[in-house]
Structure formats: structure tokens, C-alpha cells
Amino acid sequence: MCSEETQALCRHATLWQAKPTLTESRTQIINSAYQYPILESLKHYDPRNRMTAMELAEGAKEKAIKVQFIHELLSIGELYRQTRFGKWKSMIDRGLETFAKTHPNTFLRRTNRGIPQEFRWEIWKVALKYQHYASELEDLYESYSAKENEYLSIINIDVPRTFPELKVFDKEAQDQLYRILSAYGNYQPEIGYCQGMNFVAGLLLLVSGFKEKESFIGFVGLMNELKLAEFYKPAFPMVKDYISAYETLIKDVTPELHIHIKREDVSPAVFLHQWFLTLFVASLPLRSVVALWDYMLFNGLSSSLTVALALTCLLAPQLMKLNFEGILSLLKDMKSMDSKDDIRIGRVIVNKAHKIASDKGGIDEFLSKAILK
């Protein structure tokens, strides 16, 4: 008997399979969010027409419109009681870094439950050790971003493919992302640039409110502190370890699905490469993704494995009905059908991931044992 949460996720999986066009998807988001004034005004927003943007915003700057659009877009479906919202505000007023150090368990418990969009970027910066890297990089960003490197041609190809469904991710935002990725290639030449980084850095740019330098510093923190850079090393050794661990553990987590996937000759590597190299950004609706990142940023890179297991486990009832093509179609692209329930779906996945890790004795131990098998 499926739980209510699993049934909800499977219903959305059915909708994801319908795959509306990007325009239809965006229209649906906006029309379902009429209570958000900027989203309502942006029904006809076109960043190529500055006069229209200015008129719709009643004189507000275009960047302010974009920032407010993203804030409201990522806030749809948030359900935070006033008491919880007040706790986050209190933590910020007292100093997030200090609170995280003096009350680590409370801080982790609250981040695992989800972070309000209003505070998300400042709280993510704690996980990314932003202040530590800012002292080193703030004065160097311009030189890093202006210097040419061998990765620029592929970065130039990948940047326009990042968030094509978001009109606010316009030429200006694409130029910002281009400079961030170019700067990282110069900052860390042994890693350079790899496809997938564009979605990861792009999400940081969105959540930060298009703060370019802060996004770059946060990206460096993500690559170093969470060791995401290990995913992008030549030949992808860590990604292969994670895929191997997934293939071992899926047999235990959902044996029926494992048998079905094997029978349909589906290789998990086909969808897991995209999941891990983009941290799910390229595969799930944005609001689901930020809920997953609230969890993964504070629980380490290995939590991406439990999220992958949780997602396939929760989708098992739907996946069991599908053949080879249907399984891959669903698992490689679940972002084409956004809804106001996306945050809730993200939280359901997080709760399942946390339970899987807890049942196995902790995320890191869970991963190390699986890799050694």
C-alpha cells in the first residue's frame, strides 16, 4: 500500500511524462500563482523589450524585476508557520555562523526541514563557507573572469542551454554565468570546466538574486567544501563509485524495482550521470531542487546518493508500469511539469533520503560500505 506522499509523487510523475512545452509549463506556473504580483505582471514579460519590462514594473529596474520574479517563483508552495519563520529570522539576527557553531544540531535539524526562500541564500552561504573564501577571492574575481582559457568555447555552447524555460535567465544572466564558469576554469585549472557545472553555478546565480561575484565565491565553496569538484575529475572516478554504490544499494532499498529495471535493460548510469553532475538541477523542477539542496548542502555530497535512491524508490510504483523508453524518459526529465506542490515533493524526497541513510547507519558509512562491496 503506497503512502499518501508516494501516491502524490507518482501522480506528478504521470504529469511529468506528459511533457508540456516549456512555454506551456511556464504559463501554468504563472497562472497558478496569481497571488504573486510580479509573477502576474510578468505573464507578458519579455527581457528583449526593455520598455515593456519597465512599464510592467512601473519604473522598477529590470534586475529588481528578475530578482523578485525568482524569489516568488521559488516561494510558490512554501508553507511555514509564523513560529518557524520567526526562528529563522532570530538565527539571522544573532548571526548564522555563530548559531551554526554553538547550536549545530538545532541548525542542522532546521535546514533539513527546509529553508524559507527569503533566507535561503544567506543560509546556504554558511554551508559553502562563504566568508572564508570571500576573503581570498573578492579582489581576484575580475582578473579570473577576464582571463581566457581553453574551456571558453564549450562554456559558450552550454550557457544558453541553461534554464531555457526561464525568460528571466536572459542575455545578462547568461553573460554572468559565462564569466563565473570562466573564472572557475582559471581559478582551478586542474578541474577546469565540465558539462553539468553550468546548471550548478546557474542555480547559485538564481538563488543569490543574480549576485555574480557572490555566486562565484559560493561555487568555489561548493566545489571545495562539499568536494563536488571530485565529481568532475577526468574519467569521473567518484561518479563511477557513486553509480556502483547505487547499483548495490537499490537491490536492498527496492528489490522489485531493481529486478524490473534490470529486466528492461536500463543502465542506471544513463540517468545517474545527469543527476550527480548537475545535482538534480537538470532533471527536477526548480522548487523541488532547492528543497533537495537545503538538505544536501548541510549533509555532504554523499547525501546526493541517498536522494537518488529515495527518488527512484518513491517513483517505483510508476516506474514498474513503464518499459525501457518510459523509464529513461521519466528519470532523465522530470522538470517539464512544474506545480505548486514542487516544494512539498522535494521535502518528501528529503524525508525518504534521510530515512534511508538513518536505516543504514548514517550517510557516509552507508556510502563507504556500498563502495567497498
KAHU-V726668 format. One record per residue. N is the residue number from 1. SS is DSSP state (~ for helix, > for strand, _ for the rest). PHI is phi as a letter, one per 30 degrees, with the letter a starting at -180 (* if undefined). PSI is psi in whole degrees, 0 to 359 (none if undefined). Layout:
# KAHU-V726668
n = [N	N]
ss = [SS	SS]
phi = [PHI	PHI]
psi = [PSI	PSI]
This chain:
# KAHU-V726668
n = [1	2	3	4	5	6	7	8	9	10	11	12	13	14	15	16	17	18	19	20	21	22	23	24	25	26	27	28	29	30	31	32	33	34	35	36	37	38	39	40	41	42	43	44	45	46	47	48	49	50	51	52	53	54	55	56	57	58	59	60	61	62	63	64	65	66	67	68	69	70	71	72	73	74	75	76	77	78	79	80	81	82	83	84	85	86	87	88	89	90	91	92	93	94	95	96	97	98	99	100	101	102	103	104	105	106	107	108	109	110	111	112	113	114	115	116	117	118	119	120	121	122	123	124	125	126	127	128	129	130	131	132	133	134	135	136	137	138	139	140	141	142	143	144	145	146	147	148	149	150	151	152	153	154	155	156	157	158	159	160	161	162	163	164	165	166	167	168	169	170	171	172	173	174	175	176	177	178	179	180	181	182	183	184	185	186	187	188	189	190	191	192	193	194	195	196	197	198	199	200	201	202	203	204	205	206	207	208	209	210	211	212	213	214	215	216	217	218	219	220	221	222	223	224	225	226	227	228	229	230	231	232	233	234	235	236	237	238	239	240	241	242	243	244	245	246	247	248	249	250	251	252	253	254	255	256	257	258	259	260	261	262	263	264	265	266	267	268	269	270	271	272	273	274	275	276	277	278	279	280	281	282	283	284	285	286	287	288	289	290	291	292	293	294	295	296	297	298	299	300	301	302	303	304	305	306	307	308	309	310	311	312	313	314	315	316	317	318	319	320	321	322	323	324	325	326	327	328	329	330	331	332	333	334	335	336	337	338	339	340	341	342	343	344	345	346	347	348	349	350	351	352	353	354	355	356	357	358	359	360	361	362	363	364	365	366	367	368	369	370	371	372	373]
ss = [_	_	_	~	~	~	~	~	~	~	~	~	~	~	~	~	~	~	_	_	_	~	~	~	~	~	~	~	~	~	~	_	_	_	_	_	~	~	~	~	~	~	~	~	_	_	_	_	_	~	~	~	~	~	~	~	_	_	_	_	_	~	~	~	~	~	~	~	~	~	~	~	~	~	~	_	_	_	_	_	_	~	~	~	~	~	~	~	~	~	~	~	~	~	_	~	~	~	~	~	~	~	_	~	~	~	~	~	~	~	~	~	_	_	_	_	~	~	~	~	~	~	~	~	~	~	~	_	_	~	~	~	~	~	~	~	~	_	_	_	~	~	~	~	~	~	_	_	_	_	_	~	~	~	~	~	~	~	~	_	_	_	_	_	_	_	_	_	_	_	~	~	~	~	~	~	~	~	~	~	~	~	~	~	~	~	~	_	_	_	_	_	_	_	_	_	~	~	~	~	~	~	~	~	~	~	~	_	_	_	_	~	~	~	~	~	~	~	~	~	~	~	~	~	~	_	_	~	~	~	~	~	_	~	~	~	~	~	~	~	~	~	~	~	~	~	~	~	~	~	~	~	~	_	~	~	~	~	~	~	~	~	~	_	_	_	_	_	~	~	~	~	~	~	~	~	~	_	_	_	_	_	_	>	_	~	~	~	~	~	~	~	~	~	~	~	~	~	~	_	_	_	~	~	~	~	~	~	~	~	~	~	~	~	_	~	~	~	~	_	_	_	_	~	~	~	~	~	~	~	~	~	_	>	_	_	_	_	_	_	_	~	~	~	~	~	~	~	~	~	~	~	~	~	~	~	~	~	~	_	_	_	~	~	~	~	~	~	~	~	~	~	_]
phi = [*	d	d	d	d	d	d	d	d	d	d	d	d	d	d	e	d	d	h	d	d	d	d	d	d	d	d	d	e	d	d	d	b	e	d	c	d	d	e	d	d	d	e	c	d	b	d	d	c	d	d	d	d	d	d	d	d	h	j	d	d	e	d	d	d	d	d	d	e	d	e	d	d	d	c	e	j	d	b	c	d	e	d	d	d	d	d	d	d	d	d	d	d	d	j	d	d	d	d	d	d	d	b	d	d	d	d	d	d	d	d	d	d	j	c	d	e	e	c	e	d	d	d	e	d	d	d	d	h	e	d	d	d	d	d	c	c	e	d	c	e	e	d	d	d	d	d	d	a	d	c	d	d	d	d	d	d	d	e	d	d	c	h	d	d	c	d	d	d	d	e	d	d	d	d	d	d	e	d	d	d	d	d	d	e	d	d	b	d	d	c	i	b	b	e	j	d	d	d	d	d	d	d	d	d	d	d	d	i	i	d	d	d	d	d	d	d	d	d	d	d	d	d	d	d	d	i	d	e	d	d	c	d	e	i	h	d	d	e	d	d	d	d	d	d	e	d	d	d	d	d	d	d	b	e	d	d	e	d	d	d	d	d	d	i	c	c	e	e	d	c	d	e	d	e	d	d	c	h	i	d	d	c	b	e	e	d	d	d	d	d	d	d	e	d	d	d	c	b	j	d	d	d	d	d	d	d	d	d	d	d	d	d	d	d	e	e	d	d	d	d	c	c	e	d	d	d	d	d	d	d	d	a	c	c	d	b	d	a	d	c	d	d	d	d	e	d	d	d	d	d	d	d	d	d	e	d	d	d	c	j	j	d	d	d	e	d	d	d	d	d	d	d]
psi = [122	145	166	321	316	319	319	317	320	324	318	329	321	320	320	322	336	332	71	166	162	321	316	319	313	320	320	319	310	317	331	357	41	340	353	113	319	319	320	316	335	12	328	20	131	111	345	345	93	324	318	316	317	320	315	326	4	48	355	153	148	322	321	324	313	317	315	323	311	319	313	322	317	354	345	127	357	133	89	125	153	326	318	319	319	325	319	317	320	319	317	318	326	347	111	317	315	315	318	326	322	334	61	321	317	317	314	320	319	320	324	333	352	144	131	141	326	330	358	311	315	326	320	324	333	313	327	2	47	312	322	313	333	320	333	325	342	319	355	349	315	318	321	318	337	341	137	156	177	352	355	324	318	326	318	330	318	328	314	344	0	121	52	341	348	110	332	346	69	195	320	314	321	321	321	313	320	315	322	313	322	317	319	322	326	326	321	70	335	339	314	231	141	143	135	324	328	322	322	308	326	321	320	320	318	308	329	348	38	35	101	307	320	321	320	314	319	323	318	316	319	316	324	309	317	357	32	333	332	330	332	7	152	135	1	54	320	323	319	321	317	320	318	317	317	313	328	316	334	333	325	321	316	80	324	317	320	315	317	315	319	319	324	2	38	124	119	333	331	319	334	327	312	318	311	317	341	6	43	358	323	355	338	159	146	319	329	320	315	328	321	320	326	322	310	322	328	0	4	162	328	340	341	332	316	328	317	317	317	317	312	326	315	330	357	314	324	317	328	340	352	154	188	306	319	320	310	322	317	312	337	343	94	12	358	353	89	150	168	351	4	321	317	319	316	319	323	316	316	313	319	318	317	321	318	314	317	319	334	8	18	149	309	318	320	313	313	320	319	319	326	342	none]
